[in-house]
């Protein structure tokens, strides 16, 4: 078995172990200005991470570019532009600022489609550089952004903790930048959220999310 860091125009970095990643993980968990709804979603994801629910954490984090890109979209935006919006948001807010995350926008989109719709990675290769993606889980050690070649397959290994926290940090930065954006503020009202008084005054009591 041979382990190597990814190539590709310097996009991949050298292997990072636990000590090298810890200082890059978000240290502050503060509420984002006037964006409590996104913050609520981020805190729920952080709860799944704290509970060790890694499948849920990864799946939810893969939806974050979708949510944020949709919040930026003007009314009447074409639904068939979803991938372009996802990739554009990822490039602007993740790849440009959190380059160590380990995936390109196109790779993250393919991963999102496979995990959310099939519970697996797509049958077609996510990238020409490797055949599979795996996530390493704490506390057994962290191998991030490294290609492992074994049994005639190239496997990209990412740290689940680092990957999720980088996406969460990217959304928090985006939220701060968009705190006064009129389109985002208008679209936030339609975001799925707890609605404790939805049926009042006809019916009192039940709290819904929707």
CORKASUL-V361280 format. One record per residue. N is the residue number from 1. PHI is phi in degrees with one decimal (none if undefined). Layout:
N;PHI  N;PHI
This chain:
1;none  2;-120.7  3;-112.3  4;-144.3  5;-78.5  6;-73.1  7;-96.9  8;94.1  9;66.7  10;81.0  11;-66.9  12;-82.7  13;-108.4  14;-67.0  15;-55.8  16;-119.6  17;-101.0  18;-51.2  19;-62.8  20;-76.4  21;-91.7  22;-56.8  23;-72.6  24;-93.1  25;-76.5  26;-59.6  27;-100.2  28;-107.8  29;-119.0  30;-106.9  31;-70.6  32;-85.2  33;36.7  34;-102.9  35;-121.5  36;-65.7  37;-70.0  38;-64.3  39;-63.8  40;-62.1  41;-63.6  42;-63.4  43;-67.6  44;-66.5  45;-64.1  46;-62.5  47;-66.7  48;-67.5  49;-65.0  50;-61.2  51;-85.2  52;74.8  53;-92.0  54;-72.6  55;-60.1  56;-63.9  57;-62.7  58;-65.0  59;-61.3  60;-66.0  61;-64.3  62;-66.8  63;-87.2  64;-60.3  65;-60.8  66;-58.1  67;-63.2  68;-66.4  69;-64.3  70;-69.2  71;-64.2  72;-80.2  73;-74.4  74;-72.4  75;-57.8  76;87.7  77;-61.5  78;-65.4  79;-68.1  80;-78.0  81;-97.5  82;-61.0  83;-63.8  84;-62.6  85;-65.6  86;-57.7  87;-63.9  88;-63.4  89;-62.5  90;-60.3  91;-62.5  92;-74.0  93;-110.7  94;-114.9  95;-59.8  96;-73.4  97;-119.1  98;-128.0  99;-63.1  100;-80.0  101;-62.3  102;105.1  103;-128.0  104;-83.0  105;-60.8  106;-63.6  107;-66.1  108;-66.1  109;-61.3  110;-64.4  111;-63.6  112;-57.9  113;-63.4  114;-67.3  115;-67.1  116;-75.4  117;-99.6  118;-127.7  119;70.4  120;-160.1  121;-78.5  122;-57.6  123;-59.8  124;-73.9  125;-63.3  126;-68.4  127;-147.3  128;-71.6  129;-84.8  130;-155.4  131;-97.9  132;-140.6  133;-122.4  134;-128.1  135;-116.4  136;-85.6  137;-115.9  138;-72.2  139;-95.6  140;-79.3  141;115.2  142;-124.6  143;-121.6  144;-123.1  145;62.6  146;-127.6  147;-95.7  148;-109.3  149;-104.0  150;-150.5  151;53.3  152;63.1  153;-127.0  154;-103.6  155;-118.8  156;-86.6  157;-104.0  158;-121.2  159;-78.1  160;-60.2  161;-64.9  162;-66.7  163;-58.6  164;-64.9  165;-69.0  166;-68.0  167;-65.7  168;-62.2  169;-62.8  170;-63.3  171;-68.0  172;-64.0  173;-65.2  174;-61.2  175;-60.6  176;-63.7  177;-67.9  178;-102.4  179;-61.5  180;-110.9  181;-71.2  182;-65.3  183;-66.2  184;-62.7  185;-62.2  186;-67.8  187;-72.9  188;-59.2  189;-62.9  190;-94.5  191;-67.3  192;-57.9  193;-162.6  194;-64.7  195;-130.3  196;-70.0  197;-117.3  198;-62.4  199;-97.0  200;-74.2  201;-88.8  202;-63.4  203;-131.2  204;-113.0  205;125.6  206;-70.4  207;-102.8  208;-113.5  209;-123.4  210;175.5
